[in-house]
Amino acid sequence: MKSKIHHQPNSNNGVVGSENGSRSESPSPPLSPSRRVPRRQRRQTLFRASSFSLRRNLRYLLLLPMIYASGLLMCVGPFSALVGWVYIPGSVYRSPEIYRKLRDDILSDNSTAVEQFSSVWKYKRRPKMPKPCLNSTASPPLGFDRESSVLTRSGYLIVEANGGLNQQRSAICNAVAVAGLLNAVLVIPEFEFHAIWKDSSTFGDIYDEDHFISSLEGYVKVVRHIPDEIMTRFSYNLTSIPTIRVQAWATVKYYNGEVYPVLKEHGVIRISPFANRLAMSVPPYIQLLRCIANYKALKFSSPISTLAEKLVDRMVEKSSETGGKYVSVHLRFEEDMVAFSCCLYGGRAEKSEMDVIRQKSWKGKFKRTDRVTRPDLNRVNGKCPLTPLEVGMMLRGMGFDNHTSIYLASGKIYQPEIHLAPLREMFPRLFTKESLATPEEIAPFEGYSSRMAALDYTVSLLSEVFVTTQGGNFPHFLMGHRRFLFGGHAKTVIPDKPKLVLLLQDMEIRWEIFKKEMKLMLGESDRKGVMVPRVRKINRKTSIYTYPLPECECIFHLSSNISTTGNIQNLGALHPTSNLMTSARL
């Protein structure tokens, strides 16, 4: 804002501005008698005037950033709903339009085919193993003593695992670790029935109970049920047993100080819920328990493993042109995932449908005043699930041709007649567990999401390339399991979704340019795939389930005094030399 200019009389020419030829013909009024103002007073007057002007200008300078920030909030923040939608590059789903434009180029381009996948993985190395490996016997708790009896233990530990297949898996492994930490007897975990997954499966339906109990013998005592002498004290009512709500990512100190005294007092405790209730930074012998539980003790039940092995064999057979190697894609494009993500791929009808699903499954969670639902922001931030079409375009751009066999690990795809058609067009050799198995084979698993997910997990585990599209427990556990099996090399494609959505909205993009960008994305994904986090002592910040090395590799390199005790017998059941792995590579 400009300051006003006040014209003052000029003693030389009588009128300001006379130099512009505007001299007045009328005589000027007589000048007032001059008064001499003291120099000190003049300085004070000038200082006060300049201070006032500075404060006024400073006020405006401070006000401008506030106005700018408010404008940003109005555009992308909680107030955006009041002012309407603001366009953001990459925020609009235009992938079908891009595909129609590039379709002929995509379908005719097999010049960049990856010959037997040999050029996909440029970076190959094994992580340096710690020397020596973590010594699990350095400071073992009492629970590691094979001769200790139930009477010397602190009590019984009951946990209730919630979530889907791999969230439950995390809870089981953490429960084994906590039982070892507290010197407790672990009761076979219960599975919570979830409104989303709607799976009533028990532990024994998913995993081999006998194998689980025997594999942990000598480390953690596991029982199927609480003894009657304990239950009689609580009138056989499980809810009467002291239930503790443990804080998320609780430390060893927390368990020793808050949980252990209650366990000793009552002889039994129940922790519910039990998802992510143990910190990743724990002593070596506790980390070892997690490794043994995940890679040794948790073996899928016979019905699951039998059918899974058949599916692997059939995928290998159908991938004969690529040496028996196939790509598995974990596609999170089910109806509930689309609803939960708050992303839009259609018009108003889809939005109304998704609003109903969200209200039914999550009640008022998405209507809270502090929750802003912005599909456009979710998309540019990489939070929207990739559609089958987008996955297909990405893989074709990376060099996988139409001879590549694709295994689709997924639940029921949302609007499959619309979304799956272009993917099948780009990859005719597209298979699912339903298409590989006979109706009689798959029938016992239908209606049980965790058992179906276990089939997908096994087939994806043994694929040459694994593609994750949305994150979550399934890909995190699978990436870690593959790192464990393949010596640290993940062989996983993790898309850069913020970059991908920008490319898939550029209506002027050419197929050659898109391919070049996809090759760069593949190279960056591969570079990150072989990274191994540094682990110093027990200060681990990353997930042991996603990055199991170097600690979990040590279960194959323990000192002889461990192996002679028989604690790690048959530990290589899921090592690459196992029968299942060998059959998949023949």
C-alpha positions as CSV (number, residue, x, y, z in Angstrom):
1,M,0.0,0.0,0.0
2,K,1.5,3.4,-1.0
3,S,1.7,6.2,1.5
4,K,-0.2,9.4,0.8
5,I,2.0,12.3,-0.4
6,H,1.2,15.6,1.2
7,H,2.3,18.7,-0.9
8,Q,4.0,21.4,1.1
9,P,4.6,25.1,0.1
10,N,7.8,25.8,-1.6
11,S,9.7,28.9,-0.5
12,N,11.4,29.3,-3.9
13,N,8.6,29.3,-6.4
14,G,5.5,29.5,-4.3
15,V,3.8,26.4,-5.8
16,V,4.9,22.8,-5.9
17,G,4.9,21.5,-9.5
18,S,5.5,24.8,-11.2
19,E,8.2,23.1,-13.2
20,N,5.5,21.3,-15.1
21,G,4.2,24.5,-16.5
22,S,1.3,24.8,-14.1
23,R,2.3,28.1,-12.5
24,S,-0.7,29.9,-11.0
25,E,-1.4,33.4,-12.2
26,S,-2.9,34.4,-8.8
27,P,-0.6,35.7,-6.1
28,S,0.5,33.3,-3.4
29,P,-0.7,33.9,0.1
30,P,1.8,35.4,2.4
31,L,4.1,33.0,4.2
32,S,3.6,32.4,7.8
33,P,6.3,33.8,10.0
34,S,9.1,31.2,10.4
35,R,9.6,29.5,13.8
36,R,12.9,28.0,14.6
37,V,12.4,24.4,15.9
38,P,15.1,23.0,18.1
39,R,17.3,20.3,16.5
40,R,16.6,17.8,19.3
41,Q,12.8,18.3,18.9
42,R,13.0,17.8,15.2
43,R,14.9,14.5,15.6
44,Q,12.3,13.2,18.1
45,T,9.5,14.2,15.7
46,L,11.2,12.4,12.7
47,F,11.9,9.3,14.9
48,R,8.3,9.0,16.0
49,A,7.0,9.5,12.4
50,S,9.4,6.9,11.0
51,S,8.6,4.4,13.8
52,F,4.9,4.8,13.1
53,S,5.4,4.2,9.4
54,L,7.7,1.2,10.1
55,R,5.1,-0.4,12.4
56,R,2.3,0.1,9.9
57,N,4.4,-1.4,7.0
58,L,5.6,-4.2,9.2
59,R,1.9,-5.0,10.0
60,Y,1.2,-5.4,6.3
61,L,4.3,-7.5,5.7
62,L,3.3,-9.9,8.4
63,L,-0.3,-10.0,7.1
64,L,0.7,-11.0,3.6
65,P,2.2,-14.5,4.5
66,M,-0.9,-15.1,6.7
67,I,-3.1,-14.4,3.7
68,Y,-1.0,-16.7,1.5
69,A,-1.1,-19.5,4.0
70,S,-4.8,-19.2,4.5
71,G,-5.2,-19.4,0.7
72,L,-3.3,-22.7,0.7
73,L,-5.4,-24.1,3.5
74,M,-8.5,-23.2,1.6
75,C,-7.2,-25.0,-1.5
76,V,-5.9,-28.2,0.0
77,G,-6.9,-28.2,3.6
78,P,-10.0,-28.8,5.7
79,F,-11.7,-25.8,4.2
80,S,-11.5,-27.0,0.7
81,A,-15.0,-28.5,0.8
82,L,-16.4,-25.0,1.4
83,V,-14.7,-23.4,-1.6
84,G,-14.9,-26.3,-4.1
85,W,-12.4,-28.5,-5.8
86,V,-9.0,-27.2,-6.9
87,Y,-7.1,-29.0,-9.7
88,I,-3.8,-30.7,-8.8
89,P,-1.5,-32.3,-11.4
90,G,-1.9,-36.1,-11.3
91,S,-5.1,-36.0,-9.3
92,V,-7.5,-37.1,-12.0
93,Y,-7.9,-40.8,-13.0
94,R,-7.3,-40.7,-16.8
95,S,-5.5,-44.0,-17.2
96,P,-8.2,-45.5,-19.4
97,E,-7.9,-42.6,-21.8
98,I,-4.1,-42.9,-21.9
99,Y,-4.4,-46.6,-22.6
100,R,-6.8,-46.1,-25.5
101,K,-4.3,-43.6,-26.9
102,L,-1.3,-45.9,-26.5
103,R,-3.0,-49.3,-26.9
104,D,-1.8,-50.1,-30.4
105,D,1.8,-49.3,-29.5
106,I,1.6,-51.3,-26.3
107,L,0.2,-54.4,-27.8
108,S,2.5,-54.4,-30.8
109,D,5.7,-53.7,-28.7
110,N,7.5,-56.9,-27.7
111,S,10.9,-55.6,-28.7
112,T,12.0,-55.0,-25.1
113,A,11.1,-58.5,-23.8
114,V,13.0,-59.6,-20.7
115,E,14.7,-62.8,-21.8
116,Q,14.1,-65.2,-19.0
117,F,14.1,-62.3,-16.6
118,S,17.9,-62.2,-16.8
119,S,18.2,-58.4,-17.3
120,V,15.6,-57.5,-14.7
121,W,17.8,-57.6,-11.6
122,K,21.1,-55.7,-12.1
123,Y,22.1,-55.5,-8.5
124,K,22.9,-58.7,-6.8
125,R,24.8,-59.0,-3.6
126,R,24.6,-60.8,-0.2
127,P,24.5,-58.7,2.9
128,K,27.5,-59.0,5.2
129,M,26.8,-61.3,8.0
130,P,27.7,-60.2,11.6
131,K,30.8,-61.9,12.9
132,P,30.0,-63.7,15.0
133,C,26.3,-64.2,14.7
134,L,24.1,-63.1,17.5
135,N,24.6,-65.5,20.4
136,S,21.2,-66.5,21.7
137,T,22.8,-68.1,24.8
138,A,24.6,-65.0,26.0
139,S,21.8,-63.9,28.3
140,P,19.0,-66.4,28.0
141,P,15.9,-66.0,30.1
142,L,14.6,-68.9,32.2
143,G,12.2,-69.8,29.5
144,F,15.1,-71.1,27.4
145,D,15.9,-73.8,29.9
146,R,14.8,-77.1,28.5
147,E,14.7,-78.6,32.0
148,S,12.5,-76.0,33.5
149,S,9.0,-77.2,34.3
150,V,5.6,-75.5,34.1
151,L,5.7,-74.9,37.8
152,T,8.8,-72.7,37.6
153,R,7.3,-70.5,34.9
154,S,5.6,-67.1,35.7
155,G,2.2,-68.0,34.3
156,Y,0.1,-68.4,31.2
157,L,-0.1,-65.8,28.4
158,I,-3.3,-65.5,26.3
159,V,-3.3,-63.2,23.3
160,E,-6.0,-62.4,20.8
161,A,-4.7,-61.8,17.3
162,N,-6.7,-59.4,15.1
163,G,-6.7,-58.3,11.5
164,G,-6.0,-60.3,8.3
165,L,-3.6,-63.2,7.7
166,N,-0.4,-61.4,8.1
167,Q,-1.4,-59.0,10.8
168,Q,-2.3,-62.1,12.8
169,R,1.1,-63.6,11.8
170,S,2.8,-60.5,13.3
171,A,0.8,-60.9,16.5
172,I,1.7,-64.6,16.8
173,C,5.5,-64.0,16.4
174,N,5.3,-61.1,18.9
175,A,3.4,-63.3,21.3
176,V,6.2,-66.0,21.1
177,A,8.7,-63.2,21.8
178,V,6.7,-61.8,24.8
179,A,6.2,-65.3,26.2
180,G,10.0,-65.8,26.2
181,L,10.6,-62.4,27.7
182,L,8.2,-63.0,30.6
183,N,9.1,-66.7,31.0
184,A,5.4,-67.5,30.4
185,V,3.6,-70.5,28.9
186,L,1.9,-69.4,25.6
187,V,-1.6,-70.5,24.9
188,I,-2.3,-71.1,21.2
189,P,-3.5,-67.6,20.0
190,E,-7.1,-67.0,19.4
191,F,-8.2,-65.2,16.2
192,E,-10.6,-62.3,16.4
193,F,-13.5,-62.4,14.0
194,H,-13.2,-59.2,11.9
195,A,-16.2,-57.4,10.3
196,I,-14.2,-56.8,7.1
197,W,-12.5,-60.2,6.5
198,K,-15.4,-62.2,7.9
199,D,-13.2,-65.2,8.5
200,S,-14.0,-67.6,11.3
201,S,-10.8,-69.7,10.8
202,T,-9.0,-70.8,13.9
203,F,-5.2,-71.1,14.4
204,G,-5.3,-74.8,13.4
205,D,-7.2,-74.0,10.2
206,I,-4.4,-71.8,9.0
207,Y,-1.2,-73.3,10.7
208,D,0.0,-76.7,11.7
209,E,-0.4,-76.7,15.5
210,D,1.7,-79.7,16.2
211,H,4.6,-78.3,14.2
212,F,4.2,-74.9,15.9
213,I,4.4,-76.5,19.4
214,S,7.3,-78.8,18.6
215,S,9.4,-76.2,16.8
216,L,9.3,-73.9,19.9
217,E,10.1,-76.7,22.3
218,G,13.1,-75.7,24.5
219,Y,12.4,-72.0,23.8
220,V,8.8,-71.2,24.7
221,K,6.3,-73.7,26.2
222,V,3.1,-73.7,24.1
223,V,-0.1,-75.3,25.1
224,R,-3.5,-75.6,23.4
225,H,-5.7,-74.8,26.4
226,I,-5.4,-73.4,29.9
227,P,-5.4,-76.2,32.5
228,D,-8.6,-76.8,34.4
229,E,-7.1,-75.8,37.8
230,I,-6.5,-72.3,36.4
231,M,-9.9,-72.0,34.7
232,T,-11.8,-73.1,37.8
233,R,-10.5,-70.0,39.6
234,F,-12.2,-67.9,37.0
235,S,-15.4,-70.0,36.7
236,Y,-14.3,-71.1,33.2
237,N,-15.0,-67.5,32.0
238,L,-12.3,-66.2,29.8
239,T,-13.4,-62.6,30.2
240,S,-12.9,-62.9,34.0
241,I,-9.1,-63.4,33.5
242,P,-7.2,-60.2,34.1
243,T,-7.0,-58.4,30.7
244,I,-4.2,-55.9,30.0
245,R,-4.3,-53.3,27.3
246,V,-0.7,-53.0,26.4
247,Q,0.5,-49.8,24.7
248,A,1.6,-49.9,21.1
249,W,5.2,-50.8,20.4
250,A,5.8,-51.5,24.1
251,T,9.4,-51.8,25.3
252,V,11.0,-54.6,27.2
253,K,11.2,-52.3,30.2
254,Y,7.4,-51.8,30.0
255,Y,6.7,-55.5,30.0
256,N,9.0,-56.2,32.9
257,G,7.7,-53.3,34.9
258,E,4.0,-53.3,34.1
259,V,3.0,-56.7,32.8
260,Y,5.2,-59.2,34.6
261,P,4.0,-58.3,38.1
262,V,0.4,-58.9,37.1
263,L,1.3,-62.2,35.5
264,K,3.1,-63.3,38.6
265,E,0.2,-62.3,40.9
266,H,-2.6,-64.0,39.0
267,G,-0.7,-66.8,37.1
268,V,-2.5,-65.9,33.9
269,I,-3.1,-62.8,31.9
270,R,-4.9,-61.9,28.7
271,I,-3.6,-59.2,26.3
272,S,-6.2,-58.0,23.8
273,P,-5.9,-56.6,21.2
274,F,-2.4,-57.8,20.4
275,A,-1.3,-56.1,17.1
276,N,2.0,-54.3,17.2
277,R,2.4,-54.5,21.0
278,L,6.1,-55.2,21.0
279,A,8.9,-52.8,20.0
280,M,11.3,-53.7,17.2
281,S,14.3,-52.9,19.4
282,V,14.6,-55.9,21.7
283,P,17.5,-58.0,23.0
284,P,19.1,-60.6,20.6
285,Y,17.4,-63.6,22.2
286,I,14.0,-62.1,21.9
287,Q,14.7,-61.2,18.2
288,L,15.8,-64.8,17.7
289,L,12.4,-66.0,19.0
290,R,10.7,-63.8,16.4
291,C,12.8,-65.3,13.6
292,I,12.2,-68.9,14.8
293,A,8.4,-68.3,15.1
294,N,8.2,-66.7,11.6
295,Y,10.5,-68.9,9.5
296,K,10.4,-72.2,11.4
297,A,7.3,-72.6,13.6
298,L,4.6,-71.1,11.4
299,K,3.9,-73.7,8.8
300,F,0.7,-73.6,6.9
301,S,-1.8,-76.4,7.6
302,S,-1.8,-79.5,5.4
303,P,-4.9,-78.6,3.3
304,I,-3.3,-75.2,2.5
305,S,0.2,-76.4,1.8
306,T,-1.0,-79.3,-0.3
307,L,-3.1,-77.1,-2.7
308,A,-0.5,-74.3,-2.6
309,E,2.2,-76.7,-3.9
310,K,-0.1,-77.8,-6.7
311,L,-0.7,-74.1,-7.7
312,V,3.1,-73.5,-7.7
313,D,3.7,-76.5,-9.9
314,R,1.0,-75.4,-12.3
315,M,2.3,-71.8,-12.6
316,V,5.8,-73.2,-13.3
317,E,4.3,-75.5,-16.0
318,K,2.4,-72.6,-17.6
319,S,5.6,-70.4,-17.6
320,S,7.6,-72.8,-19.8
321,E,8.5,-70.1,-22.3
322,T,10.2,-68.1,-19.6
323,G,12.0,-71.0,-18.0
324,G,9.3,-71.7,-15.4
325,K,9.6,-68.2,-14.0
326,Y,6.6,-66.0,-13.4
327,V,5.6,-62.7,-12.0
328,S,3.2,-62.4,-9.0
329,V,1.2,-59.2,-8.5
330,H,-0.4,-58.4,-5.2
331,L,-3.4,-56.4,-6.4
332,R,-5.4,-54.5,-3.7
333,F,-8.3,-53.5,-5.8
334,E,-11.1,-55.2,-3.9
335,E,-14.3,-53.3,-3.2
336,D,-13.5,-52.7,0.5
337,M,-10.0,-51.5,-0.4
338,V,-11.3,-49.0,-2.9
339,A,-13.8,-47.8,-0.3
340,F,-11.3,-47.5,2.5
341,S,-8.8,-45.6,0.3
342,C,-11.4,-42.9,-0.4
343,C,-10.2,-42.9,-4.1
344,L,-12.4,-42.5,-7.1
345,Y,-12.2,-44.3,-10.4
346,G,-15.7,-43.5,-11.7
347,G,-18.4,-40.9,-11.5
348,R,-21.1,-40.0,-9.0
349,A,-22.6,-43.4,-8.9
350,E,-19.4,-45.0,-7.7
351,K,-19.0,-42.3,-5.0
352,S,-22.4,-42.9,-3.7
353,E,-21.8,-46.7,-3.7
354,M,-18.5,-46.2,-1.8
355,D,-20.1,-43.9,0.8
356,V,-22.6,-46.6,1.6
357,I,-19.9,-49.3,1.9
358,R,-17.8,-47.0,4.2
359,Q,-20.7,-46.3,6.4
360,K,-21.6,-50.0,6.7
361,S,-18.1,-51.2,7.4
362,W,-16.6,-48.4,9.4
363,K,-19.6,-46.6,10.8
364,G,-19.0,-42.9,11.2
365,K,-15.2,-43.1,10.9
366,F,-15.1,-41.2,7.6
367,K,-17.7,-38.6,8.7
368,R,-15.7,-37.2,11.6
369,T,-15.2,-33.5,11.4
370,D,-11.4,-33.9,11.7
371,R,-11.2,-36.3,8.8
372,V,-10.9,-34.9,5.3
373,T,-11.7,-37.1,2.3
374,R,-9.9,-35.9,-0.7
375,P,-9.6,-38.5,-3.5
376,D,-7.4,-36.1,-5.6
377,L,-4.9,-35.6,-2.8
378,N,-4.8,-39.3,-2.0
379,R,-4.0,-40.0,-5.6
380,V,-1.1,-37.5,-6.0
381,N,0.3,-38.7,-2.6
382,G,0.4,-42.3,-3.8
383,K,-2.3,-43.6,-1.5
384,C,-4.7,-44.9,-4.1
385,P,-4.6,-48.6,-5.1
386,L,-3.3,-49.1,-8.6
387,T,-5.9,-50.5,-11.0
388,P,-5.2,-53.7,-13.0
389,L,-4.9,-51.4,-16.1
390,E,-2.2,-49.3,-14.5
391,V,-0.3,-52.3,-13.3
392,G,-0.4,-53.8,-16.8
393,M,0.9,-50.5,-18.4
394,M,3.6,-50.3,-15.9
395,L,4.9,-53.9,-16.4
396,R,4.7,-53.6,-20.2
397,G,6.7,-50.4,-19.9
398,M,9.3,-52.1,-17.7
399,G,9.9,-54.7,-20.4
400,F,7.6,-57.7,-19.6
401,D,6.1,-58.8,-22.9
402,N,2.8,-60.6,-23.6
403,H,4.5,-64.0,-23.1
404,T,5.0,-63.3,-19.4
405,S,3.0,-65.4,-17.0
406,I,1.3,-63.3,-14.3
407,Y,-0.1,-64.7,-11.1
408,L,-2.7,-62.3,-9.6
409,A,-2.7,-62.5,-5.8
410,S,-6.0,-60.8,-4.9
411,G,-9.5,-61.1,-3.5
412,K,-12.5,-60.4,-5.6
413,I,-11.6,-57.5,-7.9
414,Y,-14.0,-54.5,-7.9
415,Q,-16.0,-54.4,-11.1
416,P,-13.8,-57.1,-12.7
417,E,-15.6,-56.9,-16.1
418,I,-14.4,-53.3,-16.5
419,H,-11.0,-53.3,-14.7
420,L,-9.6,-56.7,-15.6
421,A,-10.2,-56.7,-19.3
422,P,-7.3,-54.4,-20.3
423,L,-4.8,-56.3,-18.0
424,R,-5.8,-59.6,-19.7
425,E,-5.4,-57.9,-23.1
426,M,-1.8,-56.9,-22.2
427,F,-1.0,-60.2,-20.5
428,P,-3.0,-63.1,-22.0
429,R,-1.2,-65.5,-19.6
430,L,-2.9,-64.2,-16.5
431,F,-3.8,-66.7,-13.7
432,T,-5.4,-66.7,-10.3
433,K,-5.8,-69.4,-7.7
434,E,-9.4,-69.8,-9.0
435,S,-8.2,-70.4,-12.6
436,L,-5.4,-72.7,-11.6
437,A,-7.3,-74.9,-9.2
438,T,-10.3,-77.1,-10.0
439,P,-13.7,-76.1,-8.5
440,E,-13.5,-79.2,-6.2
441,E,-10.0,-78.1,-5.0
442,I,-10.9,-74.5,-4.3
443,A,-14.3,-75.1,-2.7
444,P,-13.1,-75.8,0.9
445,F,-11.3,-72.4,0.9
446,E,-14.1,-70.2,-0.5
447,G,-15.6,-67.9,2.1
448,Y,-12.4,-68.0,4.2
449,S,-10.3,-64.9,3.3
450,S,-7.2,-65.9,5.4
451,R,-7.0,-69.4,3.9
452,M,-7.3,-67.9,0.4
453,A,-4.6,-65.4,1.3
454,A,-2.3,-68.2,2.4
455,L,-2.6,-69.7,-1.0
456,D,-1.6,-66.4,-2.6
457,Y,1.2,-66.0,-0.1
458,T,2.8,-69.3,-1.0
459,V,2.6,-68.9,-4.8
460,S,3.9,-65.3,-4.6
461,L,6.7,-66.4,-2.3
462,L,8.2,-68.6,-5.0
463,S,7.7,-66.3,-7.9
464,E,10.7,-64.8,-9.7
465,V,9.3,-61.3,-9.4
466,F,6.9,-59.9,-6.9
467,V,5.0,-56.7,-7.5
468,T,3.3,-54.8,-4.7
469,T,0.8,-52.1,-5.5
470,Q,-0.6,-50.8,-2.2
471,G,1.4,-51.8,0.8
472,G,0.0,-53.4,3.9
473,N,1.0,-56.5,6.0
474,F,0.8,-59.0,3.1
475,P,3.6,-57.4,1.0
476,H,5.7,-56.4,4.0
477,F,5.8,-60.0,5.3
478,L,6.3,-61.4,1.8
479,M,9.1,-59.1,1.0
480,G,10.8,-60.1,4.2
481,H,10.3,-63.8,3.6
482,R,11.7,-63.5,0.1
483,R,14.7,-61.6,1.4
484,F,15.2,-64.4,3.9
485,L,15.0,-67.1,1.3
486,F,17.0,-65.4,-1.5
487,G,19.9,-64.2,0.6
488,G,18.9,-60.6,0.9
489,H,17.8,-59.9,-2.7
490,A,14.1,-58.9,-2.5
491,K,13.3,-59.2,-6.3
492,T,10.3,-56.9,-5.7
493,V,8.9,-54.1,-7.8
494,I,7.7,-51.2,-5.7
495,P,6.1,-48.6,-8.0
496,D,6.7,-44.9,-7.5
497,K,3.0,-44.1,-7.5
498,P,3.3,-40.2,-7.2
499,K,5.4,-40.3,-10.4
500,L,3.2,-42.9,-12.1
501,V,0.0,-40.9,-11.7
502,L,1.6,-37.8,-13.3
503,L,2.6,-39.9,-16.3
504,L,-0.8,-41.5,-16.6
505,Q,-2.5,-38.1,-16.8
506,D,-0.3,-36.6,-19.5
507,M,-2.5,-36.9,-22.6
508,E,0.5,-35.9,-24.8
509,I,2.9,-38.7,-23.6
510,R,4.3,-41.1,-26.1
511,W,4.9,-44.8,-25.5
512,E,8.7,-44.4,-26.0
513,I,8.8,-41.8,-23.2
514,F,6.6,-43.8,-20.9
515,K,8.8,-46.9,-21.4
516,K,11.9,-44.9,-20.6
517,E,10.4,-43.7,-17.3
518,M,9.3,-47.2,-16.4
519,K,12.8,-48.5,-16.9
520,L,14.1,-45.8,-14.6
521,M,11.5,-46.7,-12.0
522,L,12.4,-50.4,-12.2
523,G,16.1,-49.6,-11.7
524,E,15.4,-47.5,-8.7
525,S,13.1,-50.2,-7.2
526,D,15.7,-52.8,-7.7
527,R,18.4,-50.6,-6.1
528,K,16.3,-50.1,-3.0
529,G,15.4,-53.8,-3.0
530,V,18.8,-54.9,-2.0
531,M,19.3,-52.4,0.7
532,V,19.9,-53.9,4.1
533,P,19.3,-51.6,7.2
534,R,22.2,-51.3,9.6
535,V,21.5,-52.9,12.9
536,R,23.6,-51.7,15.8
537,K,23.2,-53.8,19.0
538,I,19.4,-53.8,19.6
539,N,18.6,-50.3,18.3
540,R,16.5,-51.5,15.4
541,K,13.9,-49.1,13.9
542,T,12.8,-51.1,10.9
543,S,10.5,-54.2,10.9
544,I,12.3,-57.5,11.5
545,Y,9.5,-59.0,9.4
546,T,10.2,-56.8,6.4
547,Y,14.0,-56.7,6.9
548,P,14.9,-60.0,8.6
549,L,18.6,-59.8,7.8
550,P,21.1,-60.0,9.3
551,E,19.6,-61.3,12.5
552,C,17.3,-64.0,11.2
553,E,20.0,-65.4,8.9
554,C,21.9,-66.3,12.0
555,I,19.4,-69.1,12.8
556,F,21.2,-71.1,10.2
557,H,24.6,-70.3,11.6
558,L,24.3,-70.8,15.3
559,S,27.2,-72.2,17.3
560,S,27.5,-75.9,17.8
561,N,26.4,-75.8,21.4
562,I,23.0,-74.7,20.2
563,S,22.6,-77.3,17.4
564,T,23.6,-80.2,19.7
565,T,20.7,-79.4,22.0
566,G,18.2,-80.1,19.2
567,N,16.5,-76.7,19.6
568,I,16.8,-75.9,15.9
569,Q,16.1,-79.2,14.4
570,N,14.7,-79.1,10.9
571,L,15.3,-75.3,10.9
572,G,15.8,-75.3,7.1
573,A,12.3,-76.3,6.3
574,L,11.7,-73.1,4.4
575,H,15.3,-72.7,3.2
576,P,15.7,-72.5,-0.7
577,T,16.9,-76.1,-0.6
578,S,13.6,-77.4,0.7
579,N,11.5,-79.8,-1.4
580,L,8.9,-77.1,-2.2
581,M,11.5,-74.6,-3.5
582,T,13.3,-77.3,-5.4
583,S,10.1,-78.5,-7.1
584,A,9.3,-74.9,-8.1
585,R,12.6,-74.5,-9.9
586,L,12.7,-77.8,-11.8
